[in-house]
Amino acid sequence: ISVFWDGAEDIRTYGTLAKNIVQFGSFISQNGVTPESWFTPGYPAFLAFFWYLWHNWIPAVLVQIILASLSAVLVYVIGRDYFSEKVGFMAGILFAIEPTSVFLSAFLWSETVFLFLLLLFIIFFLRYMTAMDAAQVKRNAVLAGVFLASATYMRQITFLMPVACGVFLVAFFVL
């Protein structure tokens, strides 16, 4: 991988962190002692699950390819539910054939799992916004929170999403 892609350092780091979780039971960096502070623990924990069971990354890549495929379905659902069937279908197809999504799903990077969780958050956040009864509001709010927290454990940039959602909610209710 390092011959073809400059980002191979991240791949090696994720792999090392996952192996250290399995071997030492701790989220530690490459020297085996220092706690890691540059990466969030979600994706290395995801990889550690596969390393623990199979001592191989191929099952993790296969799951990522499945998640990328399911992400296209989630894009379709968002488009269909909040725009139209045609918009949802076109959005899902465009996402499915978009080259970087297909390409990145085969690498040990957090983008595929992160995007899947982020799309689940978006679906449940939008359903929270449009729910008609209290039970649906609660269920969708809890699920949106679970998927937002899970996405944040994959990529730290997600910690800004509550601010963006707050601005969206204010604008939605004001308008």
N, C-alpha and C positions, 0 to 999 in steps of 0.2 A: 504493500500500500504506500509506503513512504517514497517509493520510486515514482509513483504517479500522482501523488497528492501531497501538497505542502502541509495540510492539516493533520498529518499522521501523528504529530506530537500529542494532540488531544486524544486520539484513538489509543495511543500507548498509555497515556495517563489514566483514562477511564478504565482500561484493562487492568492496570496496576492497582488502582483504587479498589476495583471489584475483587481482585485476588487477595488484597490485604484485608478486605472485609471478611472474606471466607477464612483466610489463614489466621489472622490476629483478632477477628471479631471487633475490629475498630476501623474508623474512617481515617486512615493515616496515609501520609504521602509516600513517595518512593523510597525514602530512606528507612521506612519501617518504624519510625519513632514520632515524627512531627505530625500533629493533626493537620489535615488539609483545610485550607480556608479559601482557596481560589475557586473550587468547584462545589456545586451543591450536591448533597448526598443521594438524591433520588435516582439519577441514572446509574451511578456506580452500584447502588443497591439492586436495581433492576438487573444489571449485568451479573452481579454476584449470585443472584438466584440461579442463573443459567450455568455459571461456572461451578457452583456447588453441586448441581445435579449432574452435569455432563462434562465438566472440564473442557468445554468447547464453546466457541462464540456462534457457531452456525445456528443453533436453535434461537438465539437472541436475534440474529439477523432475520430469520424466518418470521418470528413474531413481529418484528419491525415492518417487514414487507406486508404482513396481514394488517397491521395498524395503519399503514399508509393507504392501503386499499379501503379500509373502513373509514378513514378520514375523508376520502372522496364521497362516500355515502353520507357522512355527516355534513359535508358542504352542500350536497344535494338537498338534504333535509332542511337545512337552514334556508336555502334559496326557495325551496318549495313552500315552506310554512310561512315565510315572511314576505315573499314576493309573488311568485307564481310557479306552476309546474314547469313551464318552459325555462324560466330563469334558473330554477333548481337543477334541471337536467343539464343545461349548458354549463353551469358553474361546476357541477360534479364531473362532467366530461373534461372540461378544461383543467380542473385540478388533477384528474387521473392521468392526463397526458403531459402535464407540466414536467419538464425534464428534471429539475432539481429535486422535486419531491420523490420521484422514482429513483434518482441517483443516490440521494442521501439516505434512503431507507436501507440501503445495503451496507452502510458504514456504521461503525460503532460510535455514533454521535447521538446526542440527546434530542436532536431536532424532530425526529419522527414521533417519538413517544410524547415529547412536549406538545407538538402540534395536535396530536390526537386528544390529549387531555384539555388543551386550550379550546378546541372545538366543542368538546363536551361541556365545558364551562359556558361557552357562548350559547349553546342550545338551552341549557337550563337557566341561564340568566335571562334570556329572551322569554322563556316560558314563565319565569317568575314575573317578568314585567307584564305579561298578558294573562296571567292566571285569574280565574273568576271567583274561586272560593278560597277560604282560608287554608284548607288542607292542601290544595295545590300550591298556594303561595309558600307555605312552610316547606313542603317537600322539595319544590324547585329551588328555594333559597338554600336549603341544606345541601342538596346535590351540587348546586353551583359553587357553594363554598368548598365542598370536598374536592371538586375537580380543579378549582382555582388553587387551593393549597397543594394539591398533587402536582399541578403544573409548575408551581413555584419551587417545589423540591427538585424539579428537573432543570429549570433554568431560572436564575435569580431575577431576571428582568421582569418577571411576572409580578413582583411585589408592587409595581406601580399600577397594576390593573384596578385595584379598588379606587384609586384616585380617578382614573378614567371613567370607571363605572359610576362613581359618585357624580361626576360632571354630567354624564349621560342621563342619570336619573333626575337631576335637577332640571336639566334642559327639557327632558321628557314631560315632567310634571308642570313646568312653567308654561311650555308651549301647549 
